[in-house]
C-alpha cells in the first residue's frame, strides 16, 4: 500500500461496476427532470365544449334522460355539453 492512500483508492472498477454506476446516473438524470411533471395536477381548460352524436332512441323519455345525464355530467366537470341525435 502506498503511503497516504487508502485501499479503496487503489481498487479499480470492474466493467460491471462501471456500467451499474453509469446506468444509475443516467436514470437519475432522466427521472430528475420529470419529477415536476409526473406529480402535478392535470390542466383543466375553461369553457370546454363537448358535443355527442348519438343514435335516436325508440323511446323518447330515454333520449331526454340521456340529455339530462349529459348536462349533469357537464356541470359536475365544468364542460358545456350538447347531445345531437340522428
Helices and strands as residue ranges (DSSP letters): H 7-10, H 15-32, H 35-38, E 48-54, H 60-77, E 79-85
